[in-house]
Amino acid sequence: MVHDEDLLLAVLNSAPVVDGTQTDALQGAGGSELVERFGGTGSAEEMFCVRQVRDLLHEVIRDGVDVTELTSIVSSAALTPQVTATGIAWELQAPPDERLAIRAALAWSDVIQKLPGRLRACANTECNLFLIDHSRPGSARWCSMATCGNRMKARSHARRQRTA
């Protein structure tokens, strides 16, 4: 598991489709709870930064758009080494309202480097969620087998039944 992988998935999956309409789980109390779970404050500026990184990462992952727009998000960050008896730990230095968004961008970078091709959008085109495939063959397609996987397999089965 990559450092902050849970944060990355929480940010990416904070715009789910509910009843055919995209929602924003970063709004209101639910959004504040989400960012506070990862050490954020829930301030308006922090929520803006997290939404911004989410929307950019959606475009990068889904559409392969140019990643240089992420530069503006991470430009205020610096990693400083902290030497300990167990090795070197890198500490993120960034403005408080930008830290969570930067951590999500760093987690994205780690995932695409350490698990190339394993971060992907759910194969259900009606879903707006993402997954990080940890399966041995790297063939996971659904954000959740219980929801999208079952739904898509049922549709495929029904389609085969109609044509048989």
C-alpha positions as CSV (number, residue, x, y, z in Angstrom):
1,M,0.0,0.0,0.0
2,V,1.3,3.4,-0.9
3,H,1.5,6.2,1.7
4,D,-1.8,8.2,1.7
5,E,-3.4,5.8,-0.7
6,D,-6.6,6.0,1.4
7,L,-6.5,9.8,1.2
8,L,-6.1,9.6,-2.6
9,L,-9.1,7.3,-3.1
10,A,-11.2,9.3,-0.7
11,V,-10.5,12.5,-2.6
12,L,-11.0,10.9,-6.0
13,N,-14.2,9.2,-4.9
14,S,-15.7,12.3,-3.4
15,A,-17.7,13.0,-6.5
16,P,-19.9,9.9,-6.8
17,V,-22.9,9.6,-9.1
18,V,-26.1,9.1,-7.1
19,D,-29.3,8.4,-9.0
20,G,-27.7,9.4,-12.2
21,T,-26.4,12.8,-10.9
22,Q,-22.9,13.6,-9.9
23,T,-22.7,14.8,-6.3
24,D,-19.9,16.5,-4.3
25,A,-19.1,14.7,-1.0
26,L,-16.8,17.6,-0.2
27,Q,-19.7,19.9,0.6
28,G,-21.1,20.6,4.0
29,A,-20.5,18.6,7.1
30,G,-19.7,15.4,5.2
31,G,-16.9,17.2,3.4
32,S,-15.5,18.6,6.6
33,E,-15.6,15.2,8.2
34,L,-13.8,13.6,5.2
35,V,-10.9,16.1,5.3
36,E,-10.7,16.1,9.1
37,R,-10.3,12.3,9.0
38,F,-7.1,12.8,7.1
39,G,-5.8,15.7,9.4
40,G,-7.4,18.6,7.6
41,T,-9.2,21.5,9.1
42,G,-12.2,21.7,6.8
43,S,-11.6,25.4,6.1
44,A,-13.2,26.9,2.9
45,E,-9.7,27.4,1.4
46,E,-8.7,23.8,2.1
47,M,-11.9,22.5,0.6
48,F,-11.3,24.6,-2.5
49,C,-7.7,23.2,-2.8
50,V,-8.9,19.6,-2.3
51,R,-11.7,20.0,-4.9
52,Q,-9.2,21.5,-7.3
53,V,-6.8,18.6,-7.0
54,R,-9.7,16.1,-7.3
55,D,-11.0,17.7,-10.5
56,L,-7.5,17.8,-12.0
57,L,-6.7,14.2,-11.1
58,H,-10.1,13.1,-12.6
59,E,-9.1,14.7,-15.9
60,V,-5.5,13.3,-15.8
61,I,-6.7,9.7,-15.0
62,R,-9.8,9.6,-17.2
63,D,-8.8,11.7,-20.1
64,G,-5.0,11.7,-20.0
65,V,-4.9,15.5,-20.0
66,D,-1.6,17.3,-19.4
67,V,-0.3,16.9,-15.9
68,T,1.4,20.3,-15.8
69,E,-1.7,21.9,-14.3
70,L,-0.8,20.0,-11.1
71,T,2.3,22.2,-10.8
72,S,0.3,25.1,-9.5
73,I,-1.1,22.8,-6.7
74,V,2.3,21.5,-5.5
75,S,4.5,24.5,-6.2
76,S,4.3,25.7,-2.6
77,A,5.4,22.4,-1.2
78,A,8.8,21.2,0.0
79,L,9.9,17.9,1.4
80,T,12.5,18.1,4.1
81,P,14.4,15.1,5.5
82,Q,14.1,14.0,9.1
83,V,16.8,11.5,10.0
84,T,15.8,9.0,12.6
85,A,17.3,5.7,13.9
86,T,15.0,3.8,11.5
87,G,16.0,5.8,8.4
88,I,15.0,9.0,6.7
89,A,11.5,10.2,6.8
90,W,10.4,13.1,4.5
91,E,8.2,15.8,6.1
92,L,5.9,17.9,4.0
93,Q,6.3,21.6,4.4
94,A,3.3,23.5,2.9
95,P,0.7,26.1,3.7
96,P,-1.9,24.5,6.1
97,D,-4.8,24.9,3.7
98,E,-2.9,23.3,0.8
99,R,-1.4,20.4,2.7
100,L,-4.2,17.9,2.1
101,A,-4.4,18.6,-1.6
102,I,-0.6,18.3,-2.0
103,R,-0.6,15.0,0.0
104,A,-3.3,13.7,-2.4
105,A,-1.2,14.8,-5.4
106,L,1.9,13.1,-3.9
107,A,-0.1,9.9,-3.3
108,W,-1.2,9.9,-6.9
109,S,2.4,10.3,-8.0
110,D,3.5,7.4,-5.8
111,V,0.7,5.2,-7.1
112,I,1.5,5.7,-10.7
113,Q,5.2,5.1,-10.1
114,K,4.9,2.1,-7.8
115,L,1.8,0.5,-9.2
116,P,1.8,1.6,-12.9
117,G,-1.5,1.1,-14.7
118,R,-3.3,0.1,-11.4
119,L,-5.0,3.4,-10.7
120,R,-8.1,3.5,-13.0
121,A,-11.7,4.6,-13.3
122,C,-14.4,2.1,-12.6
123,A,-15.3,0.2,-15.8
124,N,-19.0,1.1,-15.2
125,T,-19.4,4.2,-17.4
126,E,-22.3,5.3,-15.2
127,C,-20.0,5.3,-12.2
128,N,-17.6,8.2,-11.3
129,L,-15.4,6.2,-8.8
130,F,-11.8,5.0,-9.0
131,L,-9.9,2.0,-7.8
132,I,-6.4,1.0,-7.2
133,D,-6.0,-2.6,-8.4
134,H,-4.0,-4.7,-5.9
135,S,-5.0,-8.0,-7.5
136,R,-2.1,-10.2,-8.6
137,P,-3.1,-10.3,-12.3
138,G,-4.0,-6.6,-12.3
139,S,-7.4,-7.2,-13.9
140,A,-9.8,-5.5,-11.4
141,R,-12.3,-3.4,-13.3
142,W,-14.9,-2.3,-10.8
143,C,-14.8,0.2,-7.9
144,S,-16.8,-2.4,-6.0
145,M,-17.7,-5.9,-6.9
146,A,-20.8,-5.7,-4.7
147,T,-22.2,-2.7,-6.6
148,C,-20.8,-2.0,-10.0
149,G,-19.3,-5.4,-10.6
150,N,-22.6,-7.2,-9.9
151,R,-24.6,-4.6,-11.8
152,M,-22.4,-4.9,-14.9
153,K,-22.3,-8.7,-14.8
154,A,-26.1,-8.8,-14.4
155,R,-26.5,-6.5,-17.5
156,S,-24.1,-8.6,-19.5
157,H,-26.0,-11.8,-18.5
158,A,-29.4,-10.2,-19.4
159,R,-28.0,-9.1,-22.8
160,R,-26.8,-12.7,-23.5
161,Q,-30.2,-14.1,-22.5
162,R,-32.0,-11.8,-24.9
163,T,-29.8,-12.7,-27.8
164,A,-29.8,-16.4,-27.1
